[in-house]
Amino acid sequence: MTRQQKEAYQNTEALRKIIKSLEGQKFRLDCGHHITFGHFFGNDITIRNGKEPVITCSQCGY
């Protein structure tokens, strides 16, 4: 990977800010389970990256 290609990537802090902006919001996942971001009983999620991302809970992601 060239230096220019490496510089195109943001660090994980930028991703944490995006997730933090979802705090308190509730979603139904592609697997049918639910998540509330920022809640201590919230599910962990698995994101399958691709043309059409698939977002499931971590239990269904395996």
C-alpha positions in Angstrom: 0.0 0.0 0.0 1.4 3.4 -0.9 1.6 6.3 1.5 -1.1 8.1 -0.4 -3.4 5.1 -0.1 -2.7 4.8 3.6 -3.5 8.5 4.1 -7.0 7.9 2.6 -8.0 5.9 5.7 -9.4 7.5 8.8 -8.5 6.2 12.2 -10.9 4.3 14.5 -11.7 7.5 16.5 -13.7 8.8 13.5 -15.7 5.5 13.5 -16.3 5.8 17.3 -17.7 9.3 16.8 -20.2 7.9 14.2 -21.3 5.1 16.6 -21.5 7.6 19.5 -23.9 9.7 17.4 -26.2 6.7 17.3 -26.4 6.5 21.1 -30.0 5.8 22.4 -31.3 5.0 18.9 -33.0 1.6 18.4 -32.8 -0.5 15.3 -34.1 -3.9 14.1 -31.2 -5.8 12.5 -31.2 -7.9 9.3 -31.4 -11.0 11.5 -34.6 -9.8 13.2 -33.0 -9.1 16.5 -32.8 -5.6 18.0 -30.1 -3.2 19.2 -30.1 0.0 21.3 -26.8 1.8 20.8 -25.0 2.8 24.0 -27.2 0.7 26.3 -25.4 -1.8 28.5 -27.9 -4.6 27.5 -27.5 -3.8 23.8 -26.4 -6.5 21.4 -23.0 -6.5 19.8 -23.3 -6.4 16.0 -21.5 -7.9 13.0 -21.3 -5.8 9.8 -20.6 -7.8 6.6 -19.1 -5.2 4.3 -19.9 -5.2 0.6 -22.1 -3.5 -2.0 -25.1 -4.0 0.3 -23.9 -4.3 3.9 -25.6 -6.9 6.1 -25.9 -6.0 9.8 -26.7 -8.8 12.2 -26.2 -9.4 15.9 -23.0 -11.1 16.9 -24.8 -14.4 17.7 -26.3 -14.7 14.2 -23.1 -13.4 12.6 -21.3 -16.7 13.3 
